[in-house]
Amino acid sequence: MQNRCVICGKVITNGFNLCESCLREYGRDKSRYPEWLKFLIADTNREVRQERRISQREISFTDLGLYD
């Protein structure tokens, strides 16, 4: 899964939730972000945690021996 900027959708590799141009505009201090941006970041992080949890705990039909 590629990380994308929560504002513009650009693919990012910097480990942040924002691309470099959005970081320049909004800064790195999350406490100063507008509420809508804080919500987008929290929602994206929730989705990532949920996908990770599902992939770790999911049991496939192959694992159950139903399809070989």
Residue frames as a rotation matrix with the C-alpha (Angstrom) as fourth column:
MET 1
0.576 0.817 0.000 0.00
0.817 -0.576 0.000 0.00
0.000 0.000 -1.000 0.00
GLN 2
-0.381 -0.711 0.591 1.41
0.693 -0.643 -0.326 3.35
0.612 0.286 0.737 -1.03
ASN 3
-0.201 0.258 -0.945 1.28
0.774 -0.549 -0.315 6.26
-0.600 -0.795 -0.089 1.34
ARG 4
-0.171 0.233 0.957 -0.53
0.769 -0.576 0.277 9.26
0.616 0.784 -0.081 -0.07
CYS 5
-0.987 -0.126 0.102 -0.80
0.058 -0.862 -0.503 12.82
0.151 -0.490 0.858 1.12
VAL 6
-0.451 0.870 -0.201 -4.15
0.803 0.297 -0.516 13.21
-0.389 -0.394 -0.832 2.90
ILE 7
-0.066 0.411 -0.909 -4.66
-0.074 -0.911 -0.407 16.63
-0.995 0.040 0.090 1.29
CYS 8
0.019 -0.003 -1.000 -3.61
-0.901 -0.434 -0.016 16.33
-0.433 0.901 -0.011 -2.36
GLY 9
0.859 0.387 0.336 -3.28
-0.265 0.897 -0.354 12.55
-0.438 0.215 0.873 -2.82
LYS 10
0.440 -0.787 -0.431 0.30
-0.748 -0.056 -0.661 12.71
0.496 0.614 -0.614 -4.05
VAL 11
0.771 -0.269 -0.578 2.36
0.384 0.919 0.084 9.56
0.508 -0.287 0.812 -3.38
ILE 12
0.555 -0.575 0.602 4.76
-0.748 -0.661 0.059 10.23
0.363 -0.483 -0.797 -0.50
THR 13
0.466 -0.494 -0.734 7.77
0.362 0.863 -0.351 8.42
0.807 -0.102 0.582 0.88
ASN 14
-0.267 -0.663 0.700 8.75
-0.297 -0.634 -0.714 10.80
0.917 -0.398 -0.028 3.69
GLY 15
-0.658 0.018 -0.752 6.95
0.592 0.629 -0.503 8.96
0.464 -0.777 -0.425 6.51
PHE 16
-0.877 0.423 -0.228 4.60
-0.164 -0.710 -0.685 11.86
-0.452 -0.563 0.692 7.16
ASN 17
-0.119 0.919 0.375 0.91
0.676 0.352 -0.647 12.18
-0.727 0.177 -0.664 6.30
LEU 18
0.799 0.358 -0.483 1.60
-0.024 -0.784 -0.621 15.18
-0.601 0.507 -0.618 4.08
CYS 19
0.538 -0.626 0.564 3.73
0.809 0.198 -0.553 15.63
0.235 0.754 0.613 0.97
GLU 20
-0.429 -0.840 -0.333 6.57
0.891 -0.454 -0.004 18.13
-0.148 -0.299 0.943 1.00
SER 21
-0.718 0.175 0.674 4.54
0.201 -0.875 0.441 20.96
0.666 0.452 0.593 -0.57
CYS 22
0.412 0.911 0.026 1.64
0.157 -0.099 0.983 20.48
0.898 -0.401 -0.184 1.88
LEU 23
0.326 -0.399 -0.857 4.12
0.945 0.170 0.280 20.32
0.034 -0.901 0.432 4.77
ARG 24
-0.764 -0.608 0.218 5.51
0.615 -0.788 -0.042 23.68
0.198 0.102 0.975 3.63
GLU 25
-0.357 0.712 0.605 2.00
-0.056 -0.662 0.747 25.14
0.933 0.233 0.276 3.62
TYR 26
0.649 0.761 0.009 0.73
-0.115 0.087 0.990 23.66
0.752 -0.643 0.144 6.91
GLY 27
0.008 -0.752 0.660 4.00
-0.928 -0.251 -0.275 23.04
0.373 -0.610 -0.699 8.77
ARG 28
-0.424 -0.295 -0.856 5.09
-0.062 0.953 -0.297 20.07
0.904 -0.073 -0.422 10.86
ASP 29
-0.968 0.101 0.229 3.40
-0.239 -0.105 -0.965 21.13
-0.074 -0.989 0.126 14.11
LYS 30
-0.654 0.740 -0.160 0.23
0.478 0.567 0.671 19.02
0.587 0.362 -0.724 14.16
SER 31
-0.353 0.536 -0.767 -1.23
0.836 -0.187 -0.516 21.02
-0.420 -0.823 -0.382 17.04
ARG 32
-0.529 0.103 -0.843 -1.55
-0.192 -0.981 0.001 24.00
-0.827 0.162 0.539 14.67
TYR 33
-0.962 0.212 0.171 -3.34
0.238 0.348 0.907 22.08
0.133 0.913 -0.386 11.91
PRO 34
-0.444 0.889 0.107 -6.97
-0.855 -0.457 0.247 22.97
0.268 0.018 0.963 11.14
GLU 35
-0.183 0.448 0.875 -9.53
-0.662 0.602 -0.446 20.57
-0.726 -0.662 0.186 12.63
TRP 36
0.803 0.534 -0.265 -10.46
-0.542 0.472 -0.695 19.10
-0.246 0.702 0.669 9.24
LEU 37
0.228 -0.813 -0.535 -6.81
-0.655 0.279 -0.702 18.16
0.720 0.511 -0.469 8.62
LYS 38
-0.597 -0.381 0.706 -6.44
-0.797 0.389 -0.463 16.62
-0.098 -0.839 -0.536 12.09
PHE 39
0.303 0.807 0.506 -9.55
-0.603 0.574 -0.554 14.55
-0.738 -0.137 0.661 11.34
LEU 40
0.778 -0.023 -0.628 -8.22
-0.576 0.373 -0.727 13.38
0.251 0.927 0.277 7.94
ILE 41
-0.259 -0.958 -0.122 -4.91
-0.735 0.278 -0.619 12.30
0.626 -0.071 -0.776 9.47
ALA 42
-0.521 0.120 0.845 -6.57
-0.718 0.474 -0.510 10.48
-0.462 -0.872 -0.161 12.37
ASP 43
0.573 0.813 0.100 -9.02
-0.589 0.493 -0.640 8.77
-0.570 0.308 0.761 10.00
THR 44
0.530 -0.475 -0.703 -6.24
-0.628 0.337 -0.701 7.67
0.570 0.813 -0.120 7.65
ASN 45
-0.571 -0.771 0.282 -4.20
-0.746 0.344 -0.570 6.32
0.342 -0.536 -0.772 10.57
ARG 46
-0.112 0.636 0.764 -7.27
-0.699 0.496 -0.515 4.42
-0.706 -0.592 0.389 11.80
GLU 47
0.812 0.431 -0.394 -7.73
-0.575 0.470 -0.670 2.82
-0.104 0.770 0.630 8.37
VAL 48
0.061 -0.885 -0.462 -4.07
-0.677 0.304 -0.671 1.78
0.734 0.353 -0.580 8.23
ARG 49
-0.657 -0.271 0.704 -4.27
-0.741 0.403 -0.536 0.21
-0.139 -0.874 -0.466 11.72
GLN 50
0.290 0.868 0.403 -7.49
-0.656 0.487 -0.577 -1.59
-0.697 -0.097 0.710 10.78
GLU 51
0.732 -0.070 -0.678 -5.99
-0.591 0.429 -0.683 -3.02
0.339 0.901 0.273 7.56
ARG 52
-0.358 -0.932 -0.058 -2.88
-0.709 0.311 -0.633 -4.14
0.608 -0.186 -0.772 9.45
ARG 53
-0.461 0.271 0.845 -5.01
-0.736 0.415 -0.535 -5.80
-0.496 -0.869 0.008 12.15
ILE 54
0.651 0.757 -0.053 -7.14
-0.630 0.500 -0.593 -7.58
-0.423 0.420 0.803 9.54
SER 55
0.475 -0.513 -0.715 -4.13
-0.602 0.403 -0.689 -8.88
0.642 0.758 -0.118 7.61
GLN 56
-0.596 -0.742 0.306 -2.55
-0.719 0.325 -0.614 -10.21
0.357 -0.586 -0.727 10.83
ARG 57
-0.595 0.421 0.684 -5.69
-0.502 0.469 -0.726 -11.98
-0.627 -0.776 -0.068 12.07
GLU 58
0.275 0.765 -0.582 -7.47
-0.946 0.106 -0.307 -13.03
-0.173 0.635 0.753 8.89
ILE 59
-0.405 -0.302 0.863 -7.77
-0.175 0.952 0.251 -16.75
-0.898 -0.050 -0.438 8.26
SER 60
-0.406 0.207 -0.890 -8.05
-0.911 -0.167 0.377 -17.68
-0.071 0.964 0.256 4.61
PHE 61
0.717 0.696 -0.041 -9.95
-0.691 0.703 -0.168 -20.61
-0.088 0.148 0.985 3.16
THR 62
0.330 -0.700 -0.634 -6.59
-0.261 0.578 -0.773 -22.22
0.907 0.421 0.008 2.35
ASP 63
-0.628 -0.558 0.542 -5.57
-0.635 -0.037 -0.772 -21.93
0.451 -0.829 -0.331 6.00
LEU 64
-0.027 0.727 0.686 -8.80
-0.892 0.293 -0.345 -23.70
-0.451 -0.622 0.640 6.94
GLY 65
-0.786 -0.352 0.507 -8.09
-0.121 0.893 0.433 -26.48
-0.606 0.279 -0.745 4.44
LEU 66
0.253 0.964 0.079 -11.19
0.003 0.081 -0.997 -25.70
-0.968 0.252 0.017 2.36
TYR 67
0.974 -0.041 -0.224 -9.23
-0.227 -0.102 -0.969 -24.98
0.017 0.994 -0.109 -0.83
ASP 68
0.385 -0.886 0.259 -5.95
0.180 0.347 0.920 -26.65
-0.905 -0.308 0.293 -1.66
